[in-house]
Amino acid sequence: MSKAIQSNTQAGDVPFVAGEDLTGCEGLLVKLATVGGKAAVALPDAQTDVIPFVVTEGDASGALVTVRPLEAGRNVRLRISGDCAAGDVLVLADPATPGAAGKVVVLPEDAGSYRAVAVAEAAGVDGGTPLCRPVFAGVIVVEAAAPGGGA
């Protein structure tokens, strides 16, 4: 097989056009989008969005921003809503909650579908950026508890 098939690839932090204002969004997760026919990054719209990057240097809409691909071999600092403890599974926060788009939260007990993002490697407090290890567990579905609490 030809090596040419893997040409023009890049490791590490990468630049993308900001599909929206990402000023001050360092530590937030972003997804790939298409804006004006070009690849761009934007904050997630749903808890199940695929979010392959964390913002390392934000800027205004249309400007180049720097993002870091999430990979299991490199830990990252993610902005969290609420507190976490080392070992907690972190999922994408509900972007419909004001100020939560791109943040992570501890896997809720409430029934629903949640995008698993990382496992906390250290404790974190609301608004902080705890050290996290990216995981690729996909969407986790939490079932509703049985009536009466029985198993």
C-alpha positions in Angstrom: 0.0 0.0 0.0 1.3 3.5 -0.9 2.4 5.9 1.9 0.8 8.6 -0.2 -2.6 7.6 1.2 -1.5 9.0 4.6 0.0 12.2 3.3 -1.2 15.6 4.4 -2.1 14.5 7.9 -1.3 16.3 11.1 -0.8 15.3 14.8 -1.2 17.6 17.8 -3.1 20.9 18.0 -4.8 22.0 14.8 -6.2 25.3 13.5 -9.8 25.5 12.4 -12.1 28.4 11.6 -14.4 29.3 14.5 -18.0 28.6 13.4 -19.2 30.9 16.2 -17.6 33.2 18.8 -15.2 31.0 20.8 -13.5 33.8 22.6 -12.7 32.7 26.2 -13.8 29.1 25.4 -10.6 27.4 26.3 -11.3 24.0 27.9 -14.7 23.7 26.2 -15.5 20.8 23.8 -16.3 21.5 20.2 -17.6 19.6 17.2 -16.8 19.8 13.5 -19.3 21.8 11.5 -19.4 23.3 8.0 -19.7 27.1 7.8 -19.7 28.8 4.4 -18.6 25.5 2.8 -15.5 25.2 5.0 -14.7 23.0 7.9 -15.2 24.8 11.2 -15.6 24.1 14.9 -18.6 25.0 17.0 -20.0 24.3 20.4 -22.3 21.2 20.7 -26.0 21.5 20.1 -27.0 18.2 21.8 -25.7 15.9 24.6 -25.1 13.2 22.0 -23.0 15.3 19.5 -19.7 13.8 18.6 -17.1 16.2 20.0 -13.6 15.4 18.9 -11.8 18.5 20.1 -11.1 20.8 23.1 -10.4 24.5 22.5 -6.9 25.5 23.5 -7.0 29.0 22.0 -10.3 30.6 21.2 -11.2 33.6 19.1 -14.0 35.4 17.3 -16.4 33.8 14.8 -14.6 33.4 11.4 -11.1 33.6 13.0 -8.7 30.7 13.3 -8.8 29.0 16.6 -6.6 26.2 18.0 -8.1 22.9 19.1 -6.6 19.7 20.5 -7.9 16.4 19.3 -9.2 14.1 22.1 -7.1 11.0 22.3 -6.7 8.3 25.0 -2.9 8.7 25.0 -3.0 12.3 26.2 -4.9 13.7 29.1 -6.6 17.1 28.8 -8.2 19.7 31.1 -11.9 20.1 30.4 -14.2 22.8 31.9 -16.7 21.2 34.2 -20.2 22.1 35.4 -20.6 20.9 39.0 -18.0 19.0 41.0 -16.3 15.7 40.2 -14.0 13.1 42.0 -11.2 11.1 40.5 -12.7 8.2 38.6 -16.0 9.8 37.8 -17.3 9.3 34.2 -17.7 12.7 32.6 -20.3 13.3 29.9 -21.1 16.2 27.6 -23.3 18.7 29.5 -26.7 19.6 28.2 -26.1 22.5 25.8 -29.7 23.7 26.4 -28.7 24.7 29.9 -27.4 28.3 29.9 -23.6 28.4 30.1 -23.2 24.6 29.8 -22.4 24.2 26.1 -19.1 22.5 25.7 -18.7 21.7 29.4 -18.7 18.2 31.0 -20.7 16.9 34.0 -20.5 13.8 36.0 -22.7 11.0 34.4 -26.2 11.8 35.7 -28.5 9.2 37.4 -31.4 10.6 35.5 -32.7 8.6 32.6 -31.4 9.7 29.3 -28.7 9.4 26.6 -25.3 10.9 27.4 -22.1 11.2 25.3 -19.2 9.8 27.4 -16.2 12.0 27.0 -13.6 11.3 29.7 -12.8 9.9 33.1 -11.7 12.4 35.8 -8.1 11.8 36.8 -8.4 14.4 39.6 -11.1 16.1 41.7 -12.7 19.2 40.1 -15.0 22.0 41.2 -17.7 23.8 39.4 -16.2 26.0 36.6 -12.8 24.4 37.0 -10.7 22.4 34.6 -9.8 19.0 36.2 -7.3 16.7 34.5 -9.2 14.2 32.5 -8.5 11.1 30.4 -10.5 11.0 27.2 -12.5 7.8 26.7 -14.4 6.6 23.7 -17.4 4.8 25.2 -19.9 6.4 22.9 -23.4 7.2 24.1 -24.4 5.9 27.5 -28.1 5.2 28.0 -29.3 5.5 31.6 -32.6 3.7 32.2 -35.3 4.9 34.4 -35.4 3.3 37.9 -38.1 0.6 38.3 -41.2 1.8 40.2 -40.9 1.2 43.9 -37.1 1.1 43.7 -37.0 -2.7 43.5 -34.5 -4.5 41.4 
